[in-house]
Amino acid sequence: MMNIAALQAAVTAAAFDGEPSDAELDAIEWEMPLILAEVDLLDAQITVLDRPLTELDERRLRRSRKRVLAARRDLTNRAATLTDGAA
């Protein structure tokens, strides 16, 4: 019979502590304006799910969509600036 205990230790990854790494926290902080804009859009969409749209609801949805697009644009421009400067 073959002993696999030694092989098991070599295959097993390091223990996962469940906490995000510093790099993951930096990425979350970097994307936070986009995350908040998407949460706002989702909130506006959920609000109007079970009722007809009023003019105020339409404006709120339109503003939320614009914020998401602006946050995506800003995030993309910042990423492009960093890659251009590093090259």
C-alpha positions in Angstrom: 0.0 0.0 0.0 1.3 3.4 -1.0 1.6 6.2 1.7 0.1 9.4 0.3 0.5 11.6 3.4 3.7 13.2 2.1 2.1 13.9 -1.3 -0.9 15.5 0.4 1.2 18.1 2.2 2.8 19.1 -1.1 -0.5 19.5 -2.9 -2.4 21.3 -0.2 -2.3 25.1 -0.5 -1.5 27.4 2.3 -4.3 28.0 4.7 -6.8 30.7 3.6 -7.6 33.1 6.3 -10.7 34.6 4.6 -9.4 38.2 4.5 -8.7 40.1 1.3 -5.1 40.9 0.5 -3.7 44.4 0.3 -3.9 44.3 -3.5 -7.5 43.2 -3.4 -8.4 46.0 -1.0 -6.6 48.5 -3.3 -8.5 47.3 -6.3 -11.8 47.7 -4.4 -10.9 51.2 -3.3 -9.9 52.0 -6.9 -13.3 50.9 -8.2 -15.4 52.3 -5.4 -16.9 55.2 -7.3 -18.1 52.7 -10.0 -19.4 50.3 -7.3 -21.4 53.1 -5.6 -22.8 54.3 -8.9 -23.9 50.8 -9.8 -25.5 50.3 -6.4 -27.4 53.6 -6.9 -28.6 52.5 -10.3 -29.7 49.1 -8.9 -31.6 50.9 -6.1 -33.4 53.1 -8.7 -34.3 50.0 -10.8 -35.6 48.1 -7.8 -37.7 51.0 -6.7 -39.7 51.1 -10.0 -40.1 47.3 -10.4 -43.7 47.1 -9.1 -45.2 50.4 -10.2 -45.5 52.5 -13.4 -42.7 54.9 -14.0 -43.4 58.5 -13.1 -41.4 61.4 -14.5 -39.4 61.6 -11.3 -38.5 57.9 -11.6 -37.4 58.3 -15.2 -35.1 61.2 -14.2 -33.7 59.2 -11.3 -33.0 56.3 -13.6 -31.4 58.5 -16.3 -29.2 60.3 -13.7 -28.1 56.9 -12.2 -27.2 55.5 -15.7 -25.2 58.7 -16.4 -23.3 58.3 -13.1 -22.5 54.7 -14.0 -21.2 55.7 -17.4 -19.2 58.6 -16.1 -17.7 56.4 -13.4 -16.8 53.7 -16.0 -15.2 56.4 -18.2 -13.2 57.8 -15.4 -12.0 54.4 -14.3 -11.0 53.5 -17.8 -9.2 56.8 -18.3 -7.3 56.4 -15.0 -6.2 52.9 -16.0 -5.1 54.1 -19.4 -3.1 56.9 -17.9 -1.3 54.5 -15.6 -0.5 52.1 -18.4 0.7 54.9 -20.7 2.9 56.3 -18.0 4.4 52.9 -17.2 5.3 52.2 -20.8 
